[in-house]
């Protein structure tokens, strides 16, 4: 840990960035003495008068003499000259960093001066600024909650990186690292290009004869977009020239995009315009959240951790509607995209997993409007209308997206790569790759364990096969059937136990003939899908936590509305009833080919049971919640035949057993199941290992706990149940969420 204060810090340049950091270091007591150099004597005099620095020099060499840390905060085009000036005066232990928004030219300057990049030099770039410039514009809080990117080289000393990191963290910044090349390419697109466009737009309009009216009647959007044109022209002149190649590359890409828009407007191609606008809006609103795990930089420190805290006790009452079924939401986008016509979806789950599927098809050229309060319009492109994505398809935490897309993409003419977050990167993908290879697909997984990324080489000549699933898996079954849409002949899958049949039902809803003969589903390749309307019912996997909550909490009486009752998904209801649960099915009906009902659940004295193995595939995703029911039941509950639980988002058998033991409940994991002896639940801290269902299950346990339960690593709850906290509170769970720094 860095010990403060440093003896001496030298600033070369006291503009906005330099003076702000100097103020911060002075206010926080991070340094005993601050020296500085500037081309302006007035700047130095002002800084000294304000107490920002102790002494200023015209010659940079004088400022750095004896300094522990040197911060280069002058214009980027002056880097080489400044480095040459300070080189003779630097002590051998002095650490040097800079704040320039281009890094390639800074590295080149260091090599020109020293013949190599010194190991004590840490290139840096704070992503913070203002339209104001100069020493008077500085403020100590400028960097709070902003990013700072460091671009150390392989030989940069770890101690130097640690010190520079500590300085920026003390300023309240989020410190990140990336390569020099990445930095310049990313900043050219996200910072330099927007400034270039803003300068250009304002300059172009200012030269028009009626510019007074243009600026007089400009709306807020114009002001917002052109705000950055008020930035320092000299600084941006230097930046554009310093990062010339990356800026030109970004400008080329932008001009290609505007050319496509011009063509769409000229030809009155409304679909093309809508495609651009919907993709842009979705990217603007969604990428920041969904793609946090694939951000262009890697944090130097651990991220904040989301934790749930549940106070003991409570009763579950009222009426509630859980989010739309995730499985159906996924498939509505997939099949709607390859159908002919516009598919209208209501009740779509706006969780991160389903949004990952939606974004994947936008990346493949499908126009998708929404989601807006669960409503989505998918402009289908037909079986042969998908286009190559511009880059790797990132599916976040969604194993469903990855496995089903593997089948669908195996039949496309273009190449593709599927990747996901750190949790998904550990999950097996050979189980879908193997049957697809038998169909003729060129698909590769990674490493000995067959994990993501999944790489697929374009291939439009698949052959239908019959495949006997070695393990019951709706995802593998669906992936094979989707590939079969493009395959020659018949594709059929036989499963060893029933799994959810949403794919078969929805294909029929889109007019595609799918035959079912006992445990075998089959279809003939070469048909077509016709757009339809889909009303997504509530997800029974999400409802499971509320079914268990109302069963175990005293004096509970809860109605869950519009829940999907697909017979391949009702294992949780069957198992809870077998344990003595009081669950009543009301208003049963069929919506869009899927059975739906309202469920009334009331408190019950649950009893431990041997869970029938034929119910395991029907409730595979609901077992974390059912384990809590077992912990609250009288006697012993035994689960067997559930080895699939060990390869979900986490090893759900082991993780649930560990958490239950922490809370004082007897839980013995086995190879394919668990033995739970019901009893009192105490408080404690459990770890969800990033598994959304684990986190929600232990939250429900708080209803019967004798003390507070803290659940760590809960951010992924948003993947399936975006408003879990809010809905659970309204029903009676005493839960709150908070963020914590990890050390």
C-alpha positions in Angstrom: 0.0 0.0 0.0 1.3 3.4 -1.0 2.5 5.6 2.0 1.8 9.3 1.8 3.0 11.9 1.5 5.5 11.8 -1.3 8.5 14.1 -0.8 8.3 16.0 -4.2 6.0 15.9 -7.2 6.9 17.9 -10.3 4.3 19.0 -12.9 5.3 20.0 -16.4 2.3 22.0 -17.5 -0.5 23.5 -15.3 -3.5 23.5 -17.5 -6.8 22.0 -16.5 -5.5 18.5 -15.9 -2.2 19.4 -14.3 -3.6 22.1 -12.0 -6.6 19.8 -11.0 -4.3 17.0 -10.0 -2.0 19.3 -8.1 -4.9 20.8 -6.2 -6.1 17.3 -5.3 -2.6 16.2 -4.1 -2.3 19.4 -2.1 -5.7 19.1 -0.5 -5.3 15.4 0.3 -1.8 15.8 1.8 -0.3 13.4 -0.8 2.8 15.4 -1.2 5.1 17.6 0.8 6.4 19.8 -2.0 5.0 20.5 -5.5 7.2 22.0 -8.2 6.2 22.9 -11.7 7.3 24.2 -15.0 5.2 26.2 -17.6 5.9 28.2 -20.7 3.9 31.0 -19.0 5.4 32.9 -16.1 1.9 34.3 -15.4 0.6 30.7 -15.0 3.4 29.8 -12.5 2.8 33.0 -10.6 -0.9 32.4 -10.4 -0.4 28.8 -9.3 2.0 29.8 -6.6 -0.4 32.6 -5.4 -3.2 30.1 -5.2 -1.0 27.7 -3.2 -1.2 25.0 -5.9 2.6 24.8 -6.2 5.5 25.7 -4.0 7.8 27.0 -6.7 7.7 27.3 -10.5 10.5 27.2 -13.1 10.7 28.2 -16.7 13.1 25.3 -17.4 11.5 21.8 -17.0 14.8 20.4 -15.8 14.8 22.6 -12.8 11.3 21.5 -11.8 12.1 17.8 -11.9 15.3 17.9 -10.1 14.9 15.7 -6.9 11.3 14.8 -7.7 9.9 11.3 -6.7 7.2 11.6 -9.3 7.1 13.7 -12.6 3.7 14.3 -14.3 3.9 15.5 -17.9 0.7 17.6 -18.4 1.6 19.7 -21.4 0.3 19.5 -25.0 1.1 16.1 -26.6 3.1 17.6 -29.4 5.6 19.0 -26.8 6.4 15.5 -25.4 9.7 14.8 -27.1 11.1 18.2 -26.4 10.1 18.1 -22.7 11.5 14.6 -22.3 14.8 15.7 -23.8 14.9 18.7 -21.5 14.2 16.8 -18.3 16.3 13.7 -19.1 19.6 15.0 -17.6 17.9 16.2 -14.4 15.9 13.1 -13.5 17.0 10.9 -10.7 17.4 7.3 -11.4 14.5 6.4 -9.1 12.1 9.1 -10.4 8.8 7.8 -11.8 7.4 9.6 -14.8 3.9 9.5 -16.1 1.8 11.7 -18.5 -1.8 12.7 -19.1 -1.9 12.8 -22.9 -4.9 11.5 -24.8 -2.7 9.8 -27.4 -0.1 7.2 -26.4 1.6 6.0 -29.5 3.3 9.3 -30.1 4.3 9.5 -26.4 6.0 6.1 -26.7 7.7 7.2 -29.9 9.0 10.3 -28.1 10.4 8.3 -25.2 12.2 6.0 -27.6 13.6 9.0 -29.5 15.0 10.6 -26.4 16.2 7.5 -24.4 16.6 5.0 -27.2 14.0 2.9 -25.4 11.0 3.4 -23.1 12.3 3.8 -19.5 11.1 1.2 -17.1 10.0 3.9 -14.7 7.7 5.6 -17.3 4.0 4.8 -17.0 2.0 6.3 -19.9 -1.5 7.5 -18.7 -4.6 9.2 -19.8 -7.4 10.6 -17.5 -10.8 10.5 -19.2 -11.9 13.8 -17.7 -12.1 17.3 -18.9 -14.0 20.5 -19.3 -14.6 23.1 -21.9 -12.6 25.5 -19.7 -8.8 25.4 -19.8 -5.9 26.9 -17.9 -4.7 27.0 -14.4 -7.8 28.8 -13.0 -10.1 26.1 -14.4 -8.6 23.3 -12.3 -10.6 21.7 -9.6 -9.7 18.9 -7.1 -12.8 16.8 -7.9 -12.3 16.7 -11.7 -11.3 13.0 -11.7 -13.8 11.7 -9.2 -15.8 8.8 -10.6 -13.9 9.1 -14.0 -11.7 6.6 -15.7 -8.0 6.8 -16.0 -6.3 4.5 -18.6 -2.7 3.4 -18.1 -0.8 1.8 -20.9 2.3 0.3 -19.3 4.6 -1.8 -21.4 5.7 -5.3 -20.6 9.0 -4.1 -19.0 7.4 -1.2 -17.0 8.3 -1.6 -13.3 5.4 -2.9 -11.2 6.3 -0.4 -8.5 6.0 2.5 -10.9 2.6 1.3 -12.1 1.5 0.9 -8.4 2.5 4.4 -7.5 0.7 6.0 -10.5 -2.3 3.9 -9.8 -2.4 4.9 -6.2 -2.3 8.6 -7.1 -5.2 8.4 -9.5 -7.2 6.2 -7.0 -6.6 8.9 -4.4 -8.2 11.3 -6.9 -11.3 9.1 -6.9 -10.7 7.7 -10.4 -11.3 4.2 -11.7 -7.9 3.1 -13.0 -7.8 0.7 -16.0 -5.1 -0.7 -18.2 -4.9 -1.5 -21.9 -2.3 -1.7 -24.7 -1.0 1.5 -26.4 -2.5 0.4 -29.7 -5.9 -0.4 -28.2 -6.0 2.9 -26.4 -5.3 5.0 -29.5 -7.8 3.1 -31.6 -10.6 3.2 -28.9 -10.0 6.9 -28.1 -10.0 7.8 -31.8 -13.5 6.5 -32.0 -15.0 7.4 -28.7 -13.4 10.8 -28.0 -11.4 12.2 -30.9 -13.9 11.5 -33.7 -16.9 13.0 -31.8 -14.8 16.2 -31.2 -13.8 16.3 -34.8 -17.4 16.0 -35.9 -18.6 18.6 -33.5 -16.0 21.1 -34.7 -16.9 20.3 -38.3 -20.6 20.7 -37.8 -20.4 24.0 -36.0 -17.9 25.4 -38.5 -20.0 24.3 -41.5 -23.2 25.8 -40.2 -21.5 29.0 -39.1 -20.4 29.6 -42.7 -24.0 29.4 -44.0 -25.6 32.8 -44.8 -28.6 32.2 -42.5 -26.5 31.0 -39.6 -28.2 33.5 -37.2 -31.5 31.7 -37.5 -29.8 28.3 -37.3 -28.2 29.1 -34.0 -31.1 31.1 -32.6 -33.6 28.3 -33.0 -31.2 25.4 -32.3 -32.9 22.8 -29.9 -31.3 21.1 -27.0 -30.0 18.2 -29.1 -27.9 20.5 -31.2 -26.5 22.2 -28.1 -25.7 18.9 -26.4 -24.0 17.4 -29.5 -21.9 20.5 -30.3 -21.0 21.4 -26.7 -17.6 19.8 -27.1 -16.8 22.2 -30.0 -16.1 24.7 -27.3 -13.0 22.8 -26.2 -9.4 24.1 -26.6 -8.7 24.3 -30.4 -4.9 24.1 -29.9 -5.1 21.0 -27.8 -7.3 19.2 -30.3 -5.2 20.3 -33.2 -2.3 18.5 -31.5 -4.4 15.4 -30.7 -5.7 14.9 -34.2 -2.2 15.2 -35.7 -0.6 13.0 -32.9 -3.2 10.2 -33.4 -3.5 10.7 -37.2 -3.7 7.1 -38.4 -6.3 6.0 -35.8 -8.4 9.2 -36.3 -8.4 8.7 -40.1 -9.4 5.0 -39.6 -12.3 6.1 -37.4 -13.3 8.8 -39.9 -13.3 6.3 -42.7 -15.7 4.1 -40.8 -17.9 7.0 -40.0 -18.0 8.2 -43.6 -19.0 4.7 -44.7 -21.9 4.8 -42.2 -23.1 8.2 -43.4 -22.9 7.0 -47.0 -25.2 4.1 -46.1 -27.6 6.6 -44.4 -27.6 8.8 -47.5 -28.4 5.9 -49.7 -31.2 4.8 -47.4 -32.7 8.3 -47.5 -32.3 8.7 -51.2 -34.0 5.4 -52.0 -36.5 5.9 -49.2 -35.4 2.6 -47.6 -37.2 2.9 -44.3 -36.1 -0.5 -43.1 -32.5 0.4 -43.5 -33.0 3.7 -41.6 -34.9 1.9 -38.8 -32.2 -0.7 -38.6 -29.5 2.0 -38.0 -31.5 3.9 -35.5 -32.7 0.9 -33.5 -29.2 -0.5 -33.4 -27.7 2.8 -32.3 -30.3 3.4 -29.6 -29.9 -0.1 -28.3 -26.1 0.2 -28.3 -26.3 3.5 -26.5 -28.7 2.3 -23.8 -27.5 -1.3 -23.5 -23.8 -1.8 -24.2 -22.7 0.2 -21.1 -24.4 -2.3 -18.9 -24.4 -5.6 -20.8 -20.8 -5.4 -22.0 -19.2 -4.4 -18.8 -17.4 -7.7 -18.8 -15.9 -7.1 -22.3 -15.0 -3.4 -21.8 -12.0 -2.3 -23.8 -9.9 -2.1 -20.7 -9.1 -4.2 -17.7 -9.5 -2.7 -14.2 -6.3 -2.5 -12.2 -8.3 -3.2 -9.1 -11.2 -5.4 -8.2 -14.7 -4.1 -9.2 -17.3 -3.2 -6.7 -19.4 -6.2 -5.5 -23.2 -6.1 -5.2 -24.4 -7.7 -2.0 -27.9 -8.6 -0.7 -28.7 -8.2 2.9 -31.8 -10.0 4.2 -33.2 -9.4 7.7 -35.0 -12.3 9.3 -38.7 -12.9 9.2 -41.5 -11.6 7.0 -44.7 -12.8 5.3 -45.4 -13.1 1.6 -48.8 -11.7 0.5 -50.5 -9.9 -2.4 -50.5 -10.3 -6.2 -47.4 -10.2 -8.4 -46.3 -10.9 -11.9 -42.8 -12.1 -12.4 -40.7 -11.2 -15.5 -41.4 -12.9 -18.8 -40.1 -16.4 -19.5 -36.5 -16.1 -20.4 -36.5 -19.3 -22.6 -39.4 -18.0 -24.6 -38.0 -14.5 -24.8 -34.7 -15.9 -26.3 -36.6 -17.9 -28.9 -39.0 -15.2 -29.9 -36.0 -13.1 -31.0 -34.2 -16.0 -32.7 -37.2 -17.3 -34.7 -38.6 -13.9 -35.3 -35.3 -12.9 -36.9 -35.2 -15.7 -39.4 -39.0 -15.6 -40.1 -40.6 -13.7 -43.0 -42.5 -10.6 -41.9 -42.7 -8.6 -38.6 -43.0 -10.6 -35.4 -44.6 -8.7 -32.5 -43.6 -9.8 -29.0 -45.2 -8.7 -25.7 -44.0 -9.6 -22.2 -40.4 -9.8 -23.4 -37.9 -10.3 -20.5 -35.7 -7.2 -20.5 -33.0 -9.0 -18.5 -29.4 -9.1 -19.6 -29.5 -12.7 -21.0 -32.4 -12.0 -23.3 -31.0 -8.7 -24.3 -27.8 -10.4 -25.3 -29.7 -12.5 -27.8 -31.5 -9.4 -29.1 -28.2 -7.6 -29.6 -26.6 -10.6 -31.4 -29.3 -10.5 -34.0 -29.1 -6.7 -34.4 -25.4 -7.3 -35.0 -26.4 -9.7 -37.8 -28.5 -7.1 -39.6 -31.9 -7.7 -38.1 -34.0 -4.6 -37.4 -35.5 -4.9 -34.0 -37.7 -2.2 -32.4 -37.7 -2.0 -28.6 -37.8 -3.4 -26.1 -40.3 -0.9 -24.7 -42.1 -2.1 -21.6 -41.8 -5.7 -22.8 -42.9 -4.9 -26.4 -40.6 -5.8 -29.3 -41.1 -5.8 -33.1 -38.7 -8.0 -35.0 -38.4 -7.4 -38.7 -37.5 -10.9 -39.9 -35.0 -11.4 -42.7 -35.9 -15.0 -43.6 -33.8 -18.1 -43.3 -31.2 -16.7 -45.7 -31.1 -13.1 -44.7 -28.7 -12.9 -41.8 -25.4 -11.0 -42.3 -22.0 -11.5 -40.9 -21.6 -9.7 -37.5 -19.0 -6.9 -37.5 -17.1 -8.6 -34.7 -17.2 -11.3 -32.0 -20.8 -12.0 -30.7 -20.7 -11.4 -27.0 -23.6 -13.2 -25.2 -22.8 -12.2 -21.6 -23.8 -14.9 -19.1 -26.3 -16.6 -21.4 -25.6 -20.3 -22.0 -29.0 -20.6 -23.8 -27.9 -17.9 -26.3 -24.6 -19.5 -27.0 -25.8 -23.1 -27.5 -28.8 -22.2 -29.6 -26.8 -19.7 -31.7 -24.2 -22.4 -32.2 -26.8 -24.4 -34.1 -28.2 -21.5 -36.0 -24.8 -20.1 -37.0 -23.4 -23.4 -38.1 -25.6 -23.2 -41.2 -24.7 -19.6 -42.2 -22.3 -18.7 -45.0 -20.3 -16.4 -42.8 -17.8 -17.1 -40.0 -18.6 -16.2 -36.4 -17.2 -16.4 -32.9 -19.3 -16.6 -29.8 -17.9 -15.5 -26.4 -19.3 -14.6 -23.0 -18.4 -13.4 -19.5 -16.1 -15.0 -17.1 -18.8 -17.4 -15.8 -19.9 -18.6 -19.2 -16.3 -19.0 -20.2 -16.2 -22.0 -17.8 -19.2 -23.8 -19.1 -19.0 -26.9 -21.5 -19.9 -26.3 -25.1 -18.8 -29.6 -26.6 -22.2 -31.1 -25.9 -23.6 -28.9 -28.6 -20.5 -28.9 -30.8 -20.4 -32.7 -31.1 -23.8 -33.2 -32.8 -23.4 -30.2 -35.0 -20.1 -31.6 -36.3 -22.0 -34.8 -37.1 -24.2 -32.6 -39.3 -21.2 -31.3 -41.1 -20.6 -28.1 -39.2 -17.1 -26.7 -38.8 -17.2 -25.7 -35.1 -14.4 -25.4 -32.6 -14.5 -25.0 -28.8 -11.5 -24.0 -26.6 -9.1 -26.1 -24.6 -9.4 -29.6 -23.2 -12.7 -28.8 -21.5 -14.4 -27.5 -24.7 -15.3 -24.1 -23.3 -16.0 -20.8 -25.1 -15.0 -19.0 -27.2 -16.9 -21.0 -29.9 -15.5 -20.5 -33.4 -17.8 -21.4 -36.4 -16.6 -21.5 -40.0 -19.3 -20.7 -42.5 -21.0 -23.7 -44.0 -24.3 -23.9 -45.9 -24.2 -27.7 -46.5 -25.4 -29.4 -43.4 -27.0 -32.8 -43.4 -29.8 -34.0 -41.2 -29.0 -36.6 -38.5 -30.7 -38.5 -35.8 -29.1 -37.7 -32.4 -29.6 -39.5 -29.1 -29.0 -37.0 -26.4 -26.6 -38.5 -23.8 -27.9 -36.1 -21.1 -31.3 -34.4 -21.1 -30.7 -30.8 -22.3 -33.3 -28.5 -23.9 -30.5 -26.2 -25.1 -28.7 -29.0 -27.0 -31.9 -30.3 -28.4 -32.9 -26.8 -29.6 -29.5 -26.1 -31.1 -29.6 -29.3 -33.2 -33.2 -28.6 -34.4 -32.3 -25.0 -35.3 -29.4 -26.2 -37.4 -31.8 -28.7 -39.0 -33.8 -25.8 -40.5 -31.0 -25.4 -43.1 -30.0 -29.1 -43.3 -30.7 -31.5 -46.1 -33.2 -34.2 -45.1 -34.6 -34.9 -41.6 -33.1 -33.9 -38.3 -34.4 -35.6 -35.2 -33.4 -35.7 -31.6 -34.3 -38.2 -28.9 -34.0 -37.2 -25.3 -33.5 -39.6 -22.3 -35.9 -37.6 -20.2 -38.4 -34.8 -21.0 -37.0 -31.3 -21.3 -38.7 -28.0 -22.1 -40.2 -28.0 -25.5 -40.5 -24.2 -26.1 -38.5 -24.5 -29.4 -40.8 -27.1 -30.9 -44.0 -25.2 -29.8 -42.7 -21.9 -31.1 -41.5 -23.3 -34.4 -45.1 -24.6 -34.9 -46.4 -21.1 -34.0 -44.2 -19.8 -36.8 -45.8 -22.3 -39.2 -42.9 -24.8 -39.3 -43.9 -28.4 -39.1 -42.3 -30.2 -36.2 -43.2 -33.7 -35.4 -43.1 -35.2 -31.9 -43.2 -39.0 -31.4 -42.7 -39.9 -27.8 -39.2 -38.6 -26.7 -38.2 -37.8 -30.3 -38.7 -34.4 -32.0 -38.0 -34.1 -35.8 -38.2 -31.6 -38.6 -37.5 -31.4 -42.3 -35.0 -28.9 -43.5 -35.7 -26.3 -46.2 -39.0 -24.8 -45.1 -39.8 -21.2 -44.0 -41.1 -19.4 -41.0 -43.9 -16.9 -41.0 -44.0 -14.0 -38.6 -46.6 -14.2 -35.7 -47.5 -12.6 -32.4 -46.0 -13.9 -29.2 -47.2 -13.1 -25.7 -44.5 -14.2 -23.3 -45.8 -15.7 -20.1 -44.2 -15.2 -16.7 -41.1 -17.3 -16.2 -41.8 -20.2 -13.9 -38.1 -20.3 -13.0 -38.5 -16.8 -11.6 -41.8 -17.6 -10.0 -40.1 -20.5 -8.2 -38.5 -18.2 -5.7 -41.9 -16.7 -4.8 -43.6 -20.1 -4.7 -41.0 -21.3 -2.2 -41.1 -17.9 -0.3 -44.9 -18.1 0.2 -44.7 -21.8 1.2 -42.2 -21.3 3.9 -43.1 -17.9 5.4 -45.9 -18.0 8.0 -49.3 -16.5 7.2 -48.5 -16.1 3.5 -51.1 -15.9 0.7 -49.7 -14.9 -2.7 -51.1 -14.9 -6.2 -48.7 -15.1 -9.1 -50.3 -13.9 -12.3 -49.8 -15.2 -15.9 -47.2 -17.8 -15.2 -46.1 -20.2 -17.9 -47.3 -23.7 -17.3 -45.5 -25.6 -20.0 -45.7 -29.3 -18.9 -42.0 -29.7 -19.4 -41.4 -26.9 -16.9 -43.7 -27.6 -13.9 -41.4 -29.7 -11.9 -41.1 -27.1 -9.2 -44.9 -27.2 -8.7 -45.0 -30.9 -8.7 -42.2 -31.2 -6.2 -43.5 -28.5 -3.8 -46.9 -30.2 -3.8 -45.3 -33.6 -3.1 -43.6 -31.9 -0.1 -47.0 -30.7 1.1 -47.1 -27.3 -0.6 -50.4 -25.5 -0.9 -50.5 -24.4 -4.6 -53.7 -23.8 -6.5 -53.9 -23.3 -10.3 -56.4 -20.6 -11.3 -57.6 -19.4 -14.7 -55.7 -21.9 -16.8 -55.6 -20.9 -20.4 -53.5 -21.1 -23.6 -51.7 -18.1 -25.0 -49.7 -18.4 -28.3 -49.4 -22.2 -28.0 -48.1 -22.0 -24.4 -50.3 -23.0 -21.4 -50.6 -20.2 -18.8 -52.3 -19.9 -15.4 -52.4 -17.8 -12.2 -50.9 -19.6 -9.1 -52.2 -19.1 -5.6 -49.7 -20.3 -3.0 -50.2 -20.3 0.8 -48.1 -21.2 3.8 -47.6 -24.9 4.4 -45.9 -27.4 6.6 -43.4 -28.9 4.1 -42.1 -32.5 4.5 -38.8 -33.9 3.3 -39.1 -36.3 0.3 -37.1 -38.4 -2.1 -37.5 -36.2 -5.2 -38.7 -38.4 -8.1 -36.0 -38.6 -10.8 -38.6 -38.1 -13.5 -39.3 -34.6 -12.1 -35.6 -33.6 -12.2 -35.5 -32.4 -15.9 -38.8 -30.6 -15.4 -37.4 -28.5 -12.6 -33.7 -28.4 -13.3 -33.3 -24.6 -13.0 -35.5 -24.3 -10.0 -33.5 -26.6 -7.6 -31.6 -23.7 -5.8 -35.1 -22.5 -4.7 -36.2 -26.0 -3.9 -33.1 -26.6 -1.7 -34.3 -23.7 0.5 -37.7 -25.4 0.7 -36.0 -28.6 1.7 -34.0 -26.7 4.4 -37.3 -25.6 5.9 -39.1 -29.0 5.6 -39.5 -31.5 8.3 -37.2 -34.5 7.8 -34.8 -35.4 5.0 -35.0 -34.4 1.3 -32.9 -36.4 -1.2 -32.1 -35.5 -4.8 -30.5 -37.9 -7.3 -30.1 -37.8 -11.0 -29.2 -34.1 -11.2 -25.6 -34.1 -12.3 -26.6 -31.4 -14.8 -26.6 -29.0 -11.8 -22.9 -29.2 -11.6 -22.3 -27.5 -15.0 -24.8 -24.5 -14.7 -23.6 -20.9 -14.0 -21.9 -22.5 -11.0 -21.7 -26.0 -9.5 -25.1 -25.5 -8.0 -24.9 -28.6 -5.9 -21.7 -27.7 -4.2 -22.4 -23.9 -3.9 -25.8 -24.5 -2.4 -24.4 -27.1 0.0 -21.7 -24.7 1.1 -24.2 -21.9 1.7 -26.6 -24.1 3.6 -23.9 -25.4 5.9 -22.8 -21.8 6.6 -26.4 -21.1 7.7 -26.4 -24.2 10.0 -28.4 -26.5 7.7 -27.2 -30.1 7.2 -26.5 -30.5 3.5 -24.5 -33.4 2.1 -23.6 -33.1 -1.6 -23.4 -36.3 -3.7 -22.1 -36.9 -7.2 -25.5 -36.3 -8.8 -27.5 -34.7 -6.1 -27.8 -33.7 -2.4 -29.2 -34.8 0.9 -30.7 -32.0 3.0 -32.0 -32.4 6.5 -34.5 -29.6 7.4 -33.9 -27.6 10.5 -33.4 -24.0 11.9 -31.7 -21.5 9.5 -29.2 -19.2 11.2 -27.7 -16.0 9.8 -24.3 -15.6 8.1 -22.5 -14.7 4.9 -22.9 -16.8 1.8 -21.3 -16.5 -1.6 -23.3 -16.9 -4.8 -20.3 -17.3 -7.0 -22.0 -15.0 -9.5 -25.0 -17.3 -10.0 -28.2 -15.4 -10.1 -30.4 -18.3 -8.9 -28.1 -19.0 -6.0 -28.3 -15.4 -4.9 -32.1 -15.3 -5.1 -32.5 -18.7 -3.3 -30.5 -17.6 -0.3 -32.4 -14.3 -0.2 -35.7 -16.3 0.2 -34.1 -18.2 3.0 -34.1 -15.0 5.1 -37.9 -15.5 5.6 -37.1 -18.4 8.0 -33.7 -17.3 9.3 -33.0 -16.3 12.9 -30.4 -13.7 12.0 -29.3 -11.5 9.1 -28.1 -13.3 5.9 -25.6 -11.5 3.6 -25.3 -12.8 0.1 -22.2 -11.8 -1.9 -21.6 -11.4 -5.7 -25.2 -10.8 -6.7 -24.9 -8.6 -9.8 -25.9 -11.4 -12.2 -29.5 -11.4 -10.7 -30.2 -8.8 -13.4 -29.6 -11.5 -16.1 -33.0 -13.1 -15.4 -34.9 -11.0 -12.9 -34.1 -7.3 -13.3 -36.5 -6.1 -10.5 -36.1 -9.0 -8.0 -35.3 -6.6 -5.1 -38.3 -4.4 -5.8 -40.9 -7.1 -6.3 -39.6 -9.2 -3.4 -39.9 -6.1 -1.1 -43.4 -5.4 -2.2 -44.4 -9.0 -1.4 -42.8 -8.9 2.1 -39.1 -9.8 1.9 -36.9 -7.6 4.1 -34.1 -7.2 1.6 -31.7 -4.5 0.5 -28.8 -4.2 -1.9 -25.6 -2.4 -1.5 -22.2 -2.1 -3.3 -18.9 -2.8 -1.6 -15.3 -2.3 -2.6 -13.3 -5.5 -2.7 -9.8 -5.4 -1.3 
